[in-house]
């Protein structure tokens, strides 16, 4: 009794094709994930998921529906290289462990500085 999965968000971004193909999310699968790593909930119950392969943060609403994504591969402000752990500050800012860039970024909830 119990111990089962209670919810799932996102879906696989892989098309199931040749594994030698570069991993890219399917265009018809918004909110698809390749390598989800870190997660955190904001005060409204939205789930933020870091995807280390996409170098993006994906956001899902309280019901699990995809809302938006932000970030891209790079080393500038709001860009990531294998984002990992996520947390929210008491004031609502998003803290991202930007693993590949050897830094921690603190962003607004919408991904901006």
Secondary structure, 3 states (H helix, E strand, C coil): CCCCCCCCCCCECCCCCCCCCCCCCCCCCCCCECCEEEEEECCCCCEEEEECCCCEEEEECCCCCEEEEECCECCCCCCECCEEEEEECCCCCEEEEEHHHCEEEEECCCCCC
